[in-house]
Amino acid sequence: MSITPLMPVYPRCGVRPVEGDNCHLIDEDGTRYLDFAAGIAVNLLGHSHPGLIGAIQQQAAKLMHVSNLYGSPQGEELAQKLVDTTFADTVFFTNSGAEAVECAIKTARAYHQHAGNEEKYELITFKNAFHGRTMATISASNQEKMHKGFNPLLPGFKYVEFNDLEAAKAAIGPHTAGFLVEPIQGEGGIRPATQEFMTGLRQLCDEHDLMLVLDEVQCGVARTGTLYAYEQYGIEPDVVATAKGIGGGFPLGACLATEKAARGMVIGTHGSTYGGNPLAMAAGNAVMDTVANEEFLAEVRAKGERLRSRLEQFIGNYPELFESVRGMGLMLGIKMKVEPRPFMVHLRDNHQLLTVAAGDSTLRLLPPLVIEDAEIDEFFEKLSAAAADFEVPSDS
Ligand SMILES: *Cc1c(COP(=O)(O)O)cnc(C)c1O
């Protein structure tokens, strides 16, 4: 047998973390890495937050799981926090981002079909988006590398250019149910939606009675310096998918909706065995108690600005490597003039700095939101040493 016990769908690297220490990861062999990947925007409280750990430990000892057939004081508490701090009136809890997007897609379709508009099932989505790896969520993305081998796709998605409002408008037809969009494309390369685009989509939805569905799985939960990124655009969505950071490392996602948008999500229409179980709710409540306040959010914005302005200064030293810095808060990307992947590997293997490569030649920086100035200093030490001894591969 040559297949590995772990199904070989990931190109796993040689770093094998066994322990976390705040913003660092420690490998099997004891090597310490500065973690500016944070499990891809997941570990927003770092790896050793006492509040989060304590909440999970206490809840695990008390009650881990019961069915959604029973009442959920733990779920009501977290749902109420999300309702109080966002546009939403109601919440469905999931175990992952893709499931949160699935629920958002079903909510948008059911909004129309519940009212008898059976023909309105299509979501307009945007090129280079990433919405997850289930059949519906790969169908929602135009990226062919995710489709290969998995046809036929789920019908009901139409792809248009990101940030092209005219194209979005032109794509509206008799089957359109709404738009599904990331306010900041993450995997696509830390590409923020323009103000005009987001305002325009909101207007189109109001004019045509369409659902504005946001995928904030990566950019949500304080990552950009507001609890959700839509706040910075001054608009309110109808449905939002959230996950990644919301459990701080515990698998948790949620679909948030207004009362109006959720009109089709009635008894029996959706479900999940694990979704919203008491253990997950303990993690989510601990994260929300830490991040959903103006003091924490202001800190994220301030750290994001410090990191960004130092980065902008720094990249000027290596114009042959770096082009620009983009993103919001602590969701930052360096657009590179060379392939980002070899540089990401060099940072990781030769300088013990973990980052994530993304589309559009971009290196992603997604540190825990609890980083301090000392870690930002350490980051720049590693980054400058790495830029100084990087040899651009000849085929790049
Ligand atoms: C990561 C991600 C997803 C999928 O989340 P999973 O938890 O991996 O299913 C969906 N949308 C966006 C924007 C993401 O970044």
The ligand as a Tripos MOL2 file, in Angstrom:
@<TRIPOS>MOLECULE
LIG
   15    15     1     0     0
SMALL
NO_CHARGES

@<TRIPOS>ATOM
      1 C1        -12.0250   29.0520    5.0930 C.3       1 LIG1
      2 C2        -13.1560   29.6480    4.3490 C.ar      1 LIG1
      3 C3        -14.3290   28.9150    4.0960 C.ar      1 LIG1
      4 C4        -14.4850   27.4500    4.4550 C.3       1 LIG1
      5 O1        -14.3860   27.1970    5.8090 O.3       1 LIG1
      6 P1        -14.1600   25.6850    6.3190 P.3       1 LIG1
      7 O2        -14.2270   25.7990    7.8030 O.co2     1 LIG1
      8 O3        -12.8250   25.2550    5.7980 O.co2     1 LIG1
      9 O4        -15.2510   24.8590    5.7470 O.co2     1 LIG1
     10 C5        -15.3740   29.5720    3.4660 C.ar      1 LIG1
     11 N1        -15.2700   30.8540    3.0940 N.ar      1 LIG1
     12 C6        -14.1640   31.5910    3.3010 C.ar      1 LIG1
     13 C7        -14.1160   33.0190    2.8970 C.3       1 LIG1
     14 C8        -13.0550   30.9980    3.9190 C.ar      1 LIG1
     15 O5        -11.9320   31.7110    4.0980 O.3       1 LIG1
@<TRIPOS>BOND
     1     1     2 1
     2     2     3 ar
     3     2    14 ar
     4     3     4 1
     5     3    10 ar
     6     4     5 1
     7     5     6 1
     8     6     7 2
     9     6     8 1
    10     6     9 1
    11    10    11 ar
    12    11    12 ar
    13    12    13 1
    14    12    14 ar
    15    14    15 1
@<TRIPOS>SUBSTRUCTURE
     1 LIG1         1 GROUP 0 **** ****
